[in-house]
Amino acid sequence: MKALGIAFEDRIEPFTEAVNYKAFRAFSPTGQVPVLMDGVRTVWDSLGIVLYLAERHEGVWPEGEDARAFAMCAVTEMHGGFSALRNQCPMNVGVRVKMAPHDSALARDVARLTELFGEGLDRFGGPWLAGPDFTAMDAFYAPVAFRIRTHGLDVGGAQTWVDAILAHPAMQQWETEALAESWREPSHETEVGASGEIIEDFRTG
């Protein structure tokens, strides 16, 4: 929404417990985030939010049919897949981790990311994954860019996209605010530590 200039107010809900379901149920039907509140309407789940926005705003999906079909498939693949990446490379903007050698499941996920990113850049000319404009596909894989950097994952030539999205103003703001957060959730800290050796910590909060 920031990349496309869609106005909204950002509300941060800290993950203060290992399971935040009960607290988050106060505003989210699933007890999870993200959630978009549009007047009296609540739109939940990242994919649901993207579909909702696409009905109301231009630019959420690529304009060309081939690029749009590719982006839609890639978004749903991210939404429902890459479980090894999610489990073995926890999301943490503030640290850098030296990982042990990948197991076969993570190696497959990294190989698939490399293939998917490379296909998008080659077919549609970049600099974004589905062409010249930032779309929902880039937004869905934006957290992956942080995971790639945090855990030192090798995505070959697709690193050009990783570098580009990490330099995006919305991503820079996300990182700056994340590094300044003061709270820590113990189970998440444990997950990050279990993923490898933490060799750098840039968090200031």
C-alpha positions, -999 to 999 in steps of 0.1 A, spaced: 0 0 0 29 24 7 46 15 -26 13 22 -45 4 54 -26 -27 39 -11 -35 59 21 -38 40 54 -29 43 90 -4 17 104 -12 1 137 15 -20 154 5 -49 176 35 -63 194 40 -101 196 44 -102 234 36 -138 239 46 -171 223 10 -174 212 -9 -141 207 -42 -157 195 -64 -145 224 -52 -109 223 -53 -106 185 -88 -121 184 -100 -87 196 -95 -73 161 -87 -103 139 -111 -132 132 -82 -156 129 -62 -142 158 -34 -134 133 -20 -105 114 -21 -87 90 -56 -73 91 -70 -44 71 -98 -24 87 -118 -5 61 -145 14 79 -168 -12 95 -153 -39 73 -125 -62 85 -104 -79 58 -81 -106 71 -52 -127 57 -25 -112 34 -40 -128 3 -75 -116 11 -62 -81 16 -44 -81 -17 -75 -93 -36 -96 -67 -18 -72 -39 -27 -69 -51 -63 -107 -46 -68 -104 -10 -56 -70 3 -68 -49 1 -100 -14 -13 -100 -18 -41 -74 -14 -67 -102 7 -62 -134 -11 -47 -164 -1 -73 -190 -20 -106 -189 11 -128 -189 28 -109 -162 -5 -108 -142 -10 -145 -144 26 -151 -134 23 -128 -104 -9 -143 -93 5 -178 -93 37 -167 -76 17 -149 -48 -4 -180 -41 27 -201 -42 43 -179 -15 10 -178 5 8 -216 7 43 -229 3 80 -225 13 74 -242 46 111 -251 51 121 -215 45 96 -202 70 105 -228 96 143 -228 92 149 -192 84 129 -172 110 120 -136 100 143 -112 119 154 -79 103 179 -70 130 204 -99 130 227 -118 106 230 -156 110 256 -180 99 236 -211 91 246 -248 90 245 -264 55 210 -265 42 190 -297 45 172 -310 14 139 -293 21 155 -258 25 177 -264 -4 147 -270 -26 129 -239 -13 160 -217 -20 164 -233 -55 127 -226 -62 131 -190 -51 161 -186 -74 142 -201 -103 110 -181 -97 128 -148 -93 150 -154 -123 120 -163 -144 102 -131 -135 132 -109 -141 140 -126 -174 105 -128 -188 93 -93 -178 125 -73 -178 127 -62 -142 136 -44 -121 106 -59 -102 96 -95 -103 68 -91 -128 80 -61 -148 88 -24 -145 63 -17 -117 61 -27 -81 32 -51 -77 17 -75 -52 43 -101 -61 71 -79 -49 51 -72 -17 45 -109 -10 82 -117 -14 95 -86 4 98 -105 38 117 -132 19 143 -106 9 149 -99 46 152 -137 52 177 -140 24 199 -113 38 196 -124 75 205 -160 67 229 -154 39 209 -174 13 224 -176 -22 198 -168 -49 223 -162 -77 215 -135 -102 182 -128 -85 202 -110 -58 196 -79 -80 160 -79 -70 168 -86 -34 191 -55 -34 165 -34 -52 137 -42 -28 159 -38 3 166 -3 -10 129 6 -15 118 35 8 90 15 23 114 -14 31 140 11 45 113 26 68 102 -9 79 138 -18 88 145 14 106 113 10 128 120 -27 134 155 -20 146 142 5 171 116 -18 186 122 -24 223 103 -56 229 116 -92 224 95 -123 222 115 -151 238 103 -180 217 111 -161 185 145 -153 198 150 -190 205 140 -198 169 164 -174 154 192 -187 176 184 -223 166 187 -214 129 225 -209 133 251 -187 149 241 -151 153 271 -132 141 257 -96 140 229 -78 159 219 -44 146 189 -38 169 191 -6 189 158 -9 209 
